[in-house]
Amino acid sequence: MFRQIVIVDKTGLRPWALEKLKNYSEKPMKQFDDIPKSDAEIIERIQHADCVLVSWHTQLRSETLKHAKKLKYVGMCCSLYDSSSANVDIEFAAKNEITVTGIREYGDEGVPEYIISELIRLTKGIGNQQWKDEPVELKNRKIGIIGLGTTGKMLADILLAFGANVYYFSRSRKPQAEQEGIEYLPLHELLEMTEIISLHLPKHSCVLGIEEFIKFGNGKILINTSLGFTFEKAAFSNWISNKSNYAIFDSDGIGSLKKEFDKYQNVITAELTSGWTTEAQERLSNKVLDNLKSFLK
């Protein structure tokens, strides 16, 4: 049992999960449904908590965490891959005996559905844009995936079912995927070989710069549904200025740069986070609760 649970922002936890969480807080649970606008606002919310739940929208830096003297547990209601991509200062937490947990594989299923949907619209000319002069199929297209984790592998499997030739680049080789027909290529070879690239990388990753966009060339499609740009902004701006190139983003992929790139007819963006479905929020709620209960045990 915690003395005071605070939900810092809009986490997406389902109503049934919020009701269950109340049973683990001696004092009435505090719940906020907006994103705090400043560190001062975060401090005001968490300073008396011993348990904090937070989405990826809010940064819990050492400057704010040090004011929560009673804090012993932070439940990230989002993915936790490593300290460099986390929105919680993991090192500060470890030094101060604050346990931080995150979740994985909760919002993956909706992402490849969105990507395939937008790809078909673009290649067939169903929407306002059409990739080539005439509608084309995904069959036999050369498509590259950078980051063959859970989401990347889901997308690869769907593309194989469409008859596409699928290649990948990742920090580590995936022998099982290669046995299934997904071919590994070094990054620059992948960029030169493929017509379409989809990026599936942790937050703060950056794999494409000027040289890589030159290797990729023109008449291509770039897809990004990672949390923020996974490439250099200036290099992308130069590449997308060629009207034969197209880019597809969801709201996470384009982030705060949506307004800037909305002026481009060849940039396709969505208001939604492609993986943020009802089912994803159910999975998230279950995993956050499981982490909290495991800590208390």
C-alpha positions in Angstrom: 0.0 0.0 0.0 1.3 3.5 -0.9 0.5 6.5 1.2 -0.1 8.8 -1.7 -0.5 7.9 -5.4 -0.4 10.7 -7.9 -1.2 10.4 -11.6 0.8 13.3 -13.0 -0.8 13.7 -16.4 -3.1 12.1 -19.0 -1.8 8.5 -19.0 -4.6 6.8 -20.9 -5.3 4.4 -18.0 -8.8 3.0 -18.4 -11.5 3.9 -15.9 -11.6 0.4 -14.4 -7.8 0.6 -13.8 -8.1 3.9 -12.1 -10.7 2.5 -9.7 -8.4 -0.4 -8.9 -5.4 2.0 -8.3 -7.4 3.8 -5.6 -7.2 0.7 -3.5 -3.4 1.0 -3.3 -3.4 4.6 -1.9 -4.0 5.3 1.8 -4.8 8.9 1.0 -7.3 9.7 -1.8 -5.5 9.2 -5.1 -4.7 12.5 -7.0 -5.4 12.3 -10.7 -4.6 14.9 -13.3 -5.8 14.7 -16.9 -3.7 17.4 -18.5 0.0 17.8 -19.3 1.8 20.0 -16.8 3.2 23.2 -18.4 6.3 23.7 -16.2 8.6 22.0 -13.7 7.0 24.1 -11.0 3.6 22.6 -11.9 5.1 19.1 -11.8 6.7 19.7 -8.4 3.4 20.9 -7.0 1.8 17.7 -8.1 4.4 15.1 -7.0 6.1 16.7 -3.9 4.1 14.7 -1.4 3.7 11.5 -3.4 5.5 8.2 -2.7 4.0 6.7 -5.9 3.9 8.6 -9.2 2.4 7.4 -12.5 3.3 9.3 -15.6 2.9 9.2 -19.4 5.7 9.9 -21.9 4.4 13.5 -22.4 5.9 14.7 -19.1 9.6 14.9 -18.3 10.5 13.9 -14.7 14.0 15.4 -14.5 16.3 15.4 -11.4 15.3 19.0 -10.9 11.7 18.0 -10.2 12.3 14.5 -8.7 14.5 15.9 -5.9 11.5 17.8 -4.5 9.6 14.6 -4.0 11.3 13.5 -0.8 9.0 10.6 -0.1 9.0 9.2 -3.6 9.9 5.5 -3.9 8.1 4.4 -7.1 7.6 5.8 -10.5 5.4 3.8 -12.9 5.9 4.9 -16.5 2.7 4.5 -18.4 4.8 4.2 -21.6 7.7 2.2 -23.0 11.0 2.0 -21.2 13.8 0.9 -23.5 16.8 2.5 -21.9 17.9 5.5 -19.8 18.7 7.7 -22.8 15.2 7.5 -24.3 13.3 7.6 -21.0 11.3 10.7 -19.9 12.3 9.9 -16.3 15.8 10.5 -15.0 16.7 6.9 -14.4 20.2 7.6 -13.0 18.9 10.1 -10.4 16.1 7.6 -9.4 18.6 4.8 -8.9 20.9 6.9 -6.8 18.0 7.9 -4.6 16.5 4.4 -4.3 13.4 5.2 -6.4 12.2 2.3 -8.5 11.2 3.1 -12.0 9.2 0.7 -14.2 8.0 0.9 -17.7 6.0 -1.2 -20.1 6.6 -2.7 -23.6 4.5 -4.0 -26.4 1.2 -2.4 -25.7 0.6 0.0 -28.6 2.2 -1.9 -31.5 -0.7 -3.5 -33.3 -2.3 -0.3 -34.5 0.9 1.1 -36.0 1.3 -1.3 -39.0 -2.4 -1.0 -39.7 -2.0 2.8 -40.1 1.2 2.5 -42.2 -0.4 0.0 -44.6 -3.5 2.1 -44.9 -1.6 5.3 -45.8 0.8 3.4 -48.1 -2.1 2.0 -50.1 -3.8 5.4 -50.3 -0.6 6.9 -51.6 0.4 4.2 -54.0 -3.1 4.0 -55.4 -3.8 7.7 -55.4 -6.9 7.3 -53.3 -6.3 10.5 -51.3 -5.0 13.9 -52.5 -1.5 12.5 -53.4 -0.3 9.8 -55.7 3.3 8.5 -55.5 3.9 7.7 -59.2 2.2 8.7 -62.4 -0.1 5.7 -62.3 -1.4 3.6 -59.4 1.0 0.8 -58.4 0.9 -2.3 -56.1 2.9 -3.2 -53.0 3.7 -6.5 -54.6 7.4 -6.7 -55.6 8.1 -3.3 -54.1 11.5 -3.1 -52.3 10.7 -1.9 -48.8 13.2 -1.3 -46.0 12.5 -1.3 -42.2 15.0 0.4 -39.9 14.5 -1.1 -36.4 13.1 -4.6 -36.5 11.6 -4.7 -33.0 8.1 -5.7 -32.3 6.4 -3.1 -34.5 8.9 -3.4 -37.3 8.5 -7.1 -37.4 4.7 -6.8 -37.5 4.9 -4.5 -40.4 7.5 -6.8 -42.2 5.1 -9.8 -41.9 2.2 -7.8 -43.4 4.3 -6.6 -46.2 5.5 -10.1 -47.0 1.9 -11.2 -47.2 1.4 -8.5 -49.8 4.3 -9.9 -51.8 6.7 -7.1 -51.2 10.5 -7.7 -51.0 11.4 -6.7 -47.4 14.8 -5.7 -46.1 15.9 -4.5 -42.7 18.7 -2.8 -40.8 18.9 -3.1 -37.0 21.5 -2.9 -34.2 21.5 -6.6 -34.0 20.8 -9.3 -36.6 17.5 -11.2 -36.4 18.2 -14.8 -37.7 14.6 -15.9 -37.3 13.4 -13.0 -39.4 16.0 -13.7 -42.0 14.7 -17.3 -42.2 11.3 -16.0 -42.9 12.4 -14.0 -45.9 13.4 -10.6 -44.4 16.8 -9.8 -45.7 19.4 -7.9 -43.7 21.4 -5.1 -45.3 23.9 -2.6 -43.9 22.2 0.9 -43.6 23.6 2.5 -46.7 22.9 -0.5 -48.9 19.4 -0.6 -47.6 18.9 3.0 -48.5 20.2 2.5 -52.0 18.3 -0.7 -52.6 14.8 0.2 -51.4 12.0 2.5 -52.6 10.2 2.9 -49.3 11.7 3.1 -45.8 9.8 2.8 -42.5 11.6 3.8 -39.2 10.8 2.1 -35.9 13.3 3.4 -33.4 13.4 4.6 -29.8 13.0 8.2 -28.9 16.0 10.4 -29.5 17.4 8.1 -32.1 19.0 9.7 -35.2 20.0 7.4 -38.1 19.6 9.5 -41.2 21.7 12.6 -42.0 22.6 14.4 -45.2 24.8 11.5 -46.5 22.0 9.0 -45.8 19.3 11.0 -47.6 21.6 11.3 -50.6 22.1 7.5 -50.6 18.3 7.1 -50.4 17.8 9.4 -53.4 14.6 10.7 -54.9 11.3 9.3 -56.0 11.1 7.5 -52.6 8.7 7.3 -49.6 9.9 7.7 -46.0 7.6 6.7 -43.0 8.2 7.6 -39.4 5.9 6.6 -36.5 8.7 6.7 -33.9 8.5 9.2 -31.0 9.8 12.3 -32.8 12.2 12.7 -35.7 14.7 9.8 -36.1 16.7 11.9 -38.6 18.3 15.3 -39.0 15.7 17.9 -39.6 17.7 20.0 -42.0 18.6 16.9 -44.1 15.0 15.9 -44.2 13.9 19.4 -45.2 16.3 19.4 -48.1 15.2 15.9 -49.2 11.4 16.5 -49.0 11.8 19.7 -51.0 12.0 17.4 -54.0 8.4 16.9 -55.0 9.0 13.3 -56.1 9.6 12.3 -52.5 6.9 11.6 -50.0 6.8 11.3 -46.2 4.2 9.7 -44.0 3.9 10.5 -40.3 1.5 9.9 -37.5 1.2 12.6 -34.7 4.0 11.0 -32.7 6.3 10.8 -35.7 5.9 14.5 -36.7 5.5 15.8 -33.2 5.9 19.6 -32.7 7.0 20.0 -36.3 3.6 19.3 -37.8 2.7 23.0 -38.4 6.1 23.6 -40.1 5.7 20.6 -42.5 2.0 20.8 -43.2 2.8 23.3 -45.9 4.3 20.5 -48.0 1.9 18.7 -50.3 4.1 15.6 -50.2 4.1 15.3 -46.4 1.2 13.2 -45.1 0.5 13.6 -41.4 -2.3 12.4 -39.0 -3.8 14.0 -35.9 -3.8 10.6 -34.2 -1.1 8.4 -32.6 -1.4 5.4 -34.7 -0.9 2.9 -31.9 -3.2 4.6 -29.4 -6.3 2.4 -29.7 -8.9 1.1 -27.2 -7.1 -2.2 -27.2 -3.7 -0.5 -26.6 -5.1 1.4 -23.6 -6.4 -1.9 -22.2 -3.0 -3.5 -22.5 -1.3 -0.5 -21.0 -3.6 -0.5 -18.0 -3.1 -4.2 -17.3 0.7 -3.9 -17.5 1.0 -0.7 -15.4 -1.1 -2.4 -12.7 0.9 -5.5 -12.8 4.2 -3.5 -12.4 2.8 -1.7 -9.4 1.5 -4.8 -7.7 4.8 -6.6 -8.3 6.7 -3.7 -6.6 4.4 -3.8 -3.6 5.0 -7.5 -3.2 
